[in-house]
Amino acid sequence: MFDFRDIEVIRAIVRQGGFRAASDATGIAQSAISRRVRHLEDRMKIKIFERDGRGVRLTAAGRRLCDEAEVLVAQRDHILEELTQGVMAGVVRLGVAETMTHTILPRMLTSLRARHPQLRFEISVDTSGQMGQELADDGLDVVIMLRDQAPRGINLTALPPVGLGWYVAPAHFTLPCPASVDDLAALPIVSFPKGTIPHRRVIELLSPGRKQAVVVHGSASLATVLHLVGQGFGIGTIPHDIVAAWPHAGLEEITVLPEARLPDLEFAICYMPERNAEIGREVARAAVETAQD
């Protein structure tokens, strides 16, 4: 309907008080200015200026157009300033494994906000497998996920490993100290969602040589796992940092034999370098600094 050149011409007419003065100020022929205004009025089907004995004045529609145009010009100038001065701004679609939402995420985002106040974050919490696919399909810009499930072709920055342990509400279950694989397998277990690497590792650890399948319940919500274990539904596989952050859950770590220990969870910052290298590097930097604090 109109472009910024149209807006600049209208602004010049208003500021200079007429078409001839606008022509002198802009260096555009008066006939060209008149023609541009006429064509703009035809396209928008409104009257922008009215002539009176002292020159021209804006109609009500013209004033509304000028008011809205000033907002557009200010937005344009703001965008150009950010781009030319290297300001990082816009929306970042950030995928986060739930373990990270309870550990580094709040401090990481606070750090990023302090460095880049014009950034806005749209945060999705999901399994690493699902987020890896979203990253590959350009549904997410940056993902904090299990590194073993990262898609090919990504930039990957490893984070410090997250320790994982067996936990119990002592009022509900009593286990030997140290507990064996058989002791753990005899109880209902609450773990990560089915299909995830931590869930598969629990099955692989407890299942060999058993005639009866081990009962492992899966949940994508760590808060739900904490609540179920605390209420005696079963024992749980939970990151140490999560239990430490929820002391009111009343859980205790189960001391186990070496063969029953769970491997650490290895997370990484992942992004596609051809699409999101700049913001990916900034998120990785903030995450690593936060994890090392």
N, C-alpha and C positions, 0 to 999 in steps of 0.2 A: 504493500500500500504506500509506504514512503520509506526513505532511507535517511541516513544521517546528513547527507548533503541538503536534502529538503529542510531538515530541522535547522541547519546552520543558516540557510537563507531566510527562513521565517524569523529566527532570532535576530538576524541582522536588520531586517525591516522594522521589527519592534524596537530594537535598541536605538537605531538611527532615526526613527520617526517617519520613514517613508521609503519608497522604492528607489528614488534617485539617490538619496543619501546612502542607502544600503549598497547601491551600485558603486558609489565612490569608495566606500569602506572595504568592500570585498574585491573590487577589480572585475566584477562580473557585469556585463552589459545590462542596462536597465531592461531592455527587451527580453533578455534571457531570464532575468529574475521574474518579470511579469509572466512569461510563458511557463516557467516552472511552477509558480503559484497557481496559475489557471489549471494546469494539468493535475496538480495535486488536489485541487478542489473538485475537479471532475472525477478523479479516481475515488476520492473519499465521499463524494456526494454531499459536501458541506460547503458553506461559505466561511472563509477564514478571515478576510478583511472586509471592512466597509469604508468607503471613502466619505470624507466630510470636507468642509471648507478649509481645514487646517492640515489635511493629509489623509492618513489612513488610521483606522483603529481596529482592534480585534473584535470579532463577534464573540458571543458566548461560547460557540463551538471552537472558535479559534483560541480563546483563552484556555479552554480545557485541553486542546491539543498541545499548546505551549507548556502547560503545567506538567503533563505526562511526558512530554519530550524532554523536559529538563531532568526528569528522573532517569530516562534512558541515557542521556548524555553523561550524567554523573556516574551511572553504572559502567558505561563504556570507558570513561576516563579511569575509573577505579581498577577495572580489569587490565587496562593497558599499563597502569602504574605497577600493578603486581607482577605482570609478566616481564616487564622491562627491568624491574629491580630485583628479580629473582625471588619474589615472595611466594611461598608455597601455600596454596589455597585450594578450596574445593572439597568435594566429598570423597572420602576414602572408604571403600567397602572392605571391611576387615572381618575375616573369619577366624574364630578362636575356639580351640578345644577347651572343654569346660574346665579341665584341670588348671589351665592358664588363667581363667577368669578369677579363680580364687587365689592366685599367686602373684604373677608379675603384671597382669593386665592393668589394674587401677593405677599403679605407680608409673607404668610405661606410658599410659595415656596422659597422665598429668604432666610428665616430662615433655611429651610431644606438644601438648597444648601450650606450655610455656614457651617452647621454641617457635611454634607455628600457630599463633592464635587464630588464623584464618581457616585452618583445617576443620572439617566436620567429619565425624566418624559414624558410619552405619555398621553396627556390630551384629554379626550372626554367630550363634553358638551351635555347633553340630559335630558329628563324628569326623575324624580325619579323612576317612574314605570319601565321604560325601563332599567335604570341603575341597579335597584334591580335585575332584571332578569339576566342581564349580570354578576353581581357579583355572583349570585347563580350558573351560568353556567361556571364560571372561565374565563369569558371574560374580567373582570376587577379585579384588586388587591385590591384597596381601593376606596370607593365612599363617596362623601359628598352629602347627599340626605335628603329629608324629612323623618323624623324618622318614621312617620306613615306608610310609604310604604317600610320599610326595610324588607327584607326576613327573614324567620325564621333561627335560628341557627347561627346568626352573632354576632360578638362583636360590641357593639354600645357605642359611647361616645357622649353625648349630647353637643350641642353648645348653646350659649346664643340665646334666641328667636329673631327673626327678625320681627320688627314691619311693618304692612301693612296698607296702607291708601287709601282713595279715592282721586283722583287728577283730576284737570281740567285746561284747558287753559282759563283763565278768559275772554279773548277777544272773545271767541266763545260761552260760556254758562254762564248763570247767575242762581244761585241756592239760595234758602232761606238759612239763617244761624240761627240755624242749619238745615241741610237738613234731610228729613225723608226718610224712605225706599221707599215710593211712589215717592218722588222727584227723587231719583236715578234711580228707575225702569223705569221712563218715558223717559230716555235718552239712547242712544246707549252706550254700555260699552265694553271696551277692557280689557281683563284679561289674565290669564295664559291659556295654551293649554287645550282644551276639554279633559276630562278624568282625569285631575290632581285634587288633593285635593283642592287647592285654587280656581279652576274653579268651582268645585262642591259646595263649600261653598258659593260662590256668588249666584249661582242658588238657593240653599236652602234658602238663606237669602231673596232674592227678589221675589221668585215665589209663595209662599203660598197665596191662595185665589184669584189669578189673572185669569181672563178669557183669557187674551192675554199673550202669552209667552214673557218673558223678552228677549231682544236682547243682547246677550253676545257674543262678538267676542273673539276668542282665538289666542294667538301667543306664540310660544316658544322662541321668541327673545324679551328681555326686551328693547333693543334699538329700536325695531320696535314699541313696545307699547308706549314708550316715544315719538317717532316721530309722531305716529298717534294721540295721545292725544294732543300733542303740536300743531298739524295742525287742530284740531277741529273735528276730525273724531268721537270722543266720549269722555266720561270720562273714567278714568282708575283706576284699582286696582294695586298699585305699592308699593314695599318696600320703606320705608322712606329713607334708606341709599342710594338707587339708585337715587332717585330724588335729594338728597343732593349732590351727586357726579356729577350730570348733571344740574347745575344751568342754563346753556344756554337754556335748554328746555323750560323755562318760565312757569313752572307748579306751581299751588298753591294747597295746601291740602284743601279739602272740609270739613268744620266742620259739623259733623253729629250728630244726636240724638244717645243716647247710644245703642238703638236696631239696629242701622245701622252700628255699628262699626265692623270691621273685626278682627278675631282672629289672633294672631301672627303666623308666620311660624316657625316651630320647625325643625331644621336641626341637623344631626348627622354624625359623621365619622363612617363608617361601613366597616367591613372586616370579612372574614371567618377565624376564629382562627386556624384551622387546616392547612391553606395554607399560610397565610400572617400575622402572629401574630407580627413578629418583625417590619416590615415596617408599619404595621397598627398602632402599638403603637407610632411609631415615628411621623407619620402624625397626629395622634390624639393629641399628645403632642404639636406639632407646631401649629395646628389649634386652640386649646384651648388657648395657650399663645397669639396668634395673636388676637383672638376675645376679650381677656381681656385687651389688650393694649388701 
